[in-house]
Amino acid sequence: MYCSEASLPVRRARGCGWIEGGSCMSELRRKIDEAADVVRKKVKAKPTVAIILGTGLGGVVKEIGRQERIPYAEIPGFAKPTVATHAGEMVFGELSGKPVVVMEGRFHYYEGHSMADVTFPVRVARALGATHLIVSNAAGGLSPQFDAGDIMIIEDHINLMGENPLVGPNDDELGPRFPDMFEPYDREMLRLAEEAALREGIRAHRGVYAALTGPCLETRAEYRFLRAIGADAVGMSTVPEVIVAVHAGFKTLGLSCITDNCTPERLKPVKIAEIIAIATRAEPKLTKIVTEVVAKL
């Protein structure tokens, strides 16, 4: 698509950020390219797998060899995470013999970040060449079959955040205007995760993840509602990144660490420190699954 001088105001109003060689480039794509260029100048790695680590689940980083780190503060367009347990770095290196980039810390909508900021690292990872995405989180268990410390392999999700990261002008170079969410989580990666859990003797379940904005935990009535509509676990992240991952063409695996039981019948007061502690204790299970899945990709 090319822009004549007469059409420039109209094109800019529809999302064109700047003109290069007469072609329209969206502001989002300009920001992605700028961030990716900065990263390429700082590291030599060319990742094929991107991993986003959730609360208390940073142990995967210890398994990465030949590490190169870039603080988010040095990457244009990256927001600053405010959650204390999130380091805020991109970590490049090798995991199970594969080149990876790990987002050690994510951005949450409840922190006041826009959906564009929350999902920007996914865009940059795709621009750097990653084709597979693994997303992890700490979540409350809604299924009576779940216990604290279990792993849930996400097979589908419910977006209850009241927002979608794809709202606004669409850049067809980044993905389709109406991406199909028929299968947001890759079946082959899901199978690999189940096989890894079985080999390692890890208690793992398939389930549906529901995302709410947070930061407050849900009421007893809300937990009852979530269970009634088919959710097996609930959290405050993941879904925006997965929506953008589908838009960008990633094959995606989602993993939840169940940190507390949220069935209305067994509900009891819980402190965030307890949730983080349970996620930290269960983290080695998630690391084993992730490393084995990456080895098979």
N, C-alpha and C positions, 0 to 999 in steps of 0.2 A: 504494500500500500504506500502511495506517495502523496505528499502534501504540497499543493501549490501555495504560493504566498497568500492568495486570497482565502485559502481554507485554513490557514494556521490558527486563527482564534477558535474556530469551530473544533479543530482537532485537539487543541489543547484543552478545551472544555470537556472533551470526551475522554481525557486521560493521557494524551500525548505529552510526554515530559520534555523531550528535546528532539532536535532534528539532526540527523547525520546522513549525509549523502542524499538528502531529500526524503528519507524514510521516517515514518513515525515510530518512536520508541516510547513505551509507557514509562511513567515515573518509577513504577515498581521494578521493571526490568533494568532500568538504569541503576537503581540502588543495588539490585542483586549483582549486576556485573561489577559495580564498584567494590562491593564487599568481597566477591570472589577474586578479583584482581589483587586486592590487598593480601588475602590469604595465600594465593599462589606465590607471591613475592616473599612470604615468610616461611613457607614449608614446601618441601619437595614432594610430599606424599600425594597420591592420586587415589582417593578412597572409592571403593565400590559399594561399601556398606556404611550406612549412617546409623548411629545408635543414640537415642535420647533417654537419659537416665532420670528416674523420678526420685521422690523424696526417700532418703535413706538407702538408696540403691546404687551407690557409687562404686561398689567393689569391682565392677567390670574393668574399670580403668587400671587396676593393679595388674591385670593379665595382659595388658597391651605392651608389646615390645617396640623398641626404637621410637620412643615417644617424642613428639614435637607438640608444644603447647602454645596456644594463642589466647590470651584473655579476651573476653567479649569486649572489653573497653577499647581494644585496639582494632576492632572490626567495625567499619562504618555501617550504621543501620541497626546494629545490635543494641537492644535495650539493656538495662542493668537489672539483674535479678535481685529481689529483695528478701527472698526466703533464705534464712540463715544456713540451711543445710545444702544449698546449691552453690557450688564453687564458682561458676560463671566462666568456664573455659571450653574452647574446642581442643580436643586432644586427638592428635593424628598418630598413627602407628600401625602395627600389625597385630591381629588377633586371629588365632587358629590359622596362621599363614596367609590371611587375607588383609588387604589394605582397608583400614577403617577410619572413620572420624566419629568421635564420641562427643556429644553435647553434655558436658558435666554441669548440669543445671539447666533448667528450662524457665520460660516465662509463663506466668499465669494471667488469665483475664482478670481475676480478682485483685491482682496487684495494681490494676489501673492501666495496664498495657492495652493497646488496641489489638484486635485480632490479627492485623497485619504484622505487628511486632511479635506476637506470640508465635506465629508460624514462619517468620522470616528465616530462622535457621534451617528449616526444611527446604526452603527455596534455594538457599546458598549451597547446601549439601548437594542438591540436584545439579546446580550449576557447576560444582566441582567434579561431577562425574558419578556420584553415587546412584545406584539403581535399586538398592534394597534398603528398607528402613525398619529398624526395630525400636519400638517405643515401649517404655515401661512406666509403671506408676504404682503408688500405694493406694489401695481402695478399701472401702467398707464392704463386707460381704452381706449380701441379701438372701442368698440361697441357704436354706437350713442345712445343706450338705457341706457347707464351707466352714472351716475352722481358721482361726488366726494363724498365720504362717503358711497357709496354702498358697499355691500359685494358680491363677486363672489365666488361661490362654484365651484371648479375646477372639470370638468368632463373629461378633457383630456389635453395633453400638446404637445408643439412642441419644440424640443431641437435644438436651433440655437447657442449653445455655442462653437461649433467646437471641443468638447471634450466629452468623455464618461467616467464615473468613473469606468467602468468595463473593460477598456482596460488593457491588461497585463495578466499575468498568472492567471488562475482561480483556486480557492480552492473549490472543490466540497462540502466540509463540510460547507461552507458558503452559497452556492447557485449554481444554474446550470450555465453552460458555456453560454447558449443562453436563457436567461429568456424571456418569452413571455410578451410583453407590450400591449396585447390586452385590458386589463382593469386595468391600473395602480392605478386608484382611485376606492375604494370599493363602489359598488352600494348601499349597505345597509347603510353605513355611510353617503353617499351623501343624501339618503332619510331622514335619521335622522336629518341632518343639515337643509334640506329644511323645514321639519316639525317644527323644533325649530324656524327658522326664521319666519314662518307663525304665530306660537303661540305668538311670541314676537312683531309682527308687524314690523319686520325688512325687509327693501327692499333688497332682495337678488336675484341673477341670477345664472343660470348655465352658464359656459363658458370655453373656451380653453385658457390656459396660455402659452405664448411663452417666453422662457428664452434666453437672450443674455448675453454676458460676462460683459458689462458695462466697466468702471464706467460712461462713458458719456451717457447722454440720447440720444434717437434716433433722426434722422433727419425726416423732413416731408416726404421725399420719403420712408424712412424705415418704418415709421408708415403706409404709404399707402400700401407698400409691405406686411407688417404683416397682415393687415386687409384682403388683397386679398387672402392670403393663409389660412385664417380661424381663426386667433387669435382674441380673445376678450379682452385680457389684456396682458401686457408685463412687465417683471421684470428681475432681475439679480440673481435669486436664485431658490430654491425649486426643480427644475428638477433633478439636480444631486442626491439630497437626496431621491427623490422618485424613481429614477432608482435603487439605492442601496436598498431601502425599498422593492421593488418588488423582487430583487435578494435574499434578506434575508427572504422573506416570510411574510412581514408585510401586514396587511390590512390598507389602507391609506386614509385619508381625507385631501384635500387641500383647503385652504381658502385664498382669496385675498381681501385686503382692497383697493378699488379703490381710489386713492389719487388725480388724475387729469385726465382731458379729453385729449386724444391724437389723436382724429380724426383730419385729416389734415385740415378740414374746420373750426374747432374750436380751433386749436392749438394756444397757446400763451406761452411766456417765463415763466418758472417756476423755483423757487429756491428750493433746497433740504430742507431748513428749513420749507418751506410751505408744502411740501410733508409730512414731519414728523409731523407737526402740525395737518394736516387733519387726518393722521393715528391715532394720539393720541386721537383726538376727536371722531373718529369712533370706537375706541378700545372697549368700553363697549358693542357694538353690537356683536363683535367677541367673547368676553368673555361669553356672554349669550349663543351663539350658541355652543361654545366649552363645557361649563359646562353641558348643556342639552344633548349634544351628549354623553359625557362621562357617564352621569347618565344612559343612555339607553344601554350601551355596556355590 
